[in-house]
């Protein structure tokens, strides 16, 4: 009798599990389900026919979570594709503040550098470093409050609150005069502050994203840095990218953005529903002077109507309404 009761209970539990599985499977429209279990399907969120090296930072928003991706695109469509395990995020007043592990194998990085930077800054950094063949060594990036105080005690810095604390600054060392001049020329149009300092044995270039720093430094930078460094300590700092070869396939269902640039530009695209809730954000660049085409494969969106907003160098450009069937 006891054995029969046990079997009935087991069958009842099994029936509930099967029902829940069927219910979740039938809700295949849920983008979060696909994002977390089938990242391969999101290699094609964007299509960039551009022949230049470009970086793309993608955020997909659900009701209680944000899924982050980063793509490093080259002219042969042999792309690095990074999923959320390479990100850490902290909460700020305006939402989430993410940092991305940037320890790519083609970069020369000093052994003790904490390899996390703000994704928007990485887009600018990769553009600049690509222009000088990724030659200089990255000798400093993310810092903790303790490290910043040590720098101040030793006279290497005169401040306790630095953009290094928030992953929006790097130091470059072992550069030539030509490389220094190129970095300086390319930095200003991207909103990056250039400093060259240090003596023999510690001569370096300091680059900081002034646009981000001016917006974020009032959000208690030192407290935010403590939170970010706590996450870094418990997170595995070994970069985990997918290396994928994508094909420039286009469909009639794509969102297409054609534009001409007369200067270097970073493009931001925000996708909202009709209630103003952000569903996706795409940051891509740096696009040089010329004609460009940007495709978004909108299959990751649920059925419905969306507002697509376009920003060029962080300035509102236009918007359009699209329907996902």
Order of alpha helices (4+ residues) and beta strands (2+ residues): alpha-alpha-beta-beta-beta-beta-beta-beta-beta-alpha-beta-alpha-beta-alpha-beta-beta-alpha-alpha-beta-beta-beta-beta-beta-beta-beta
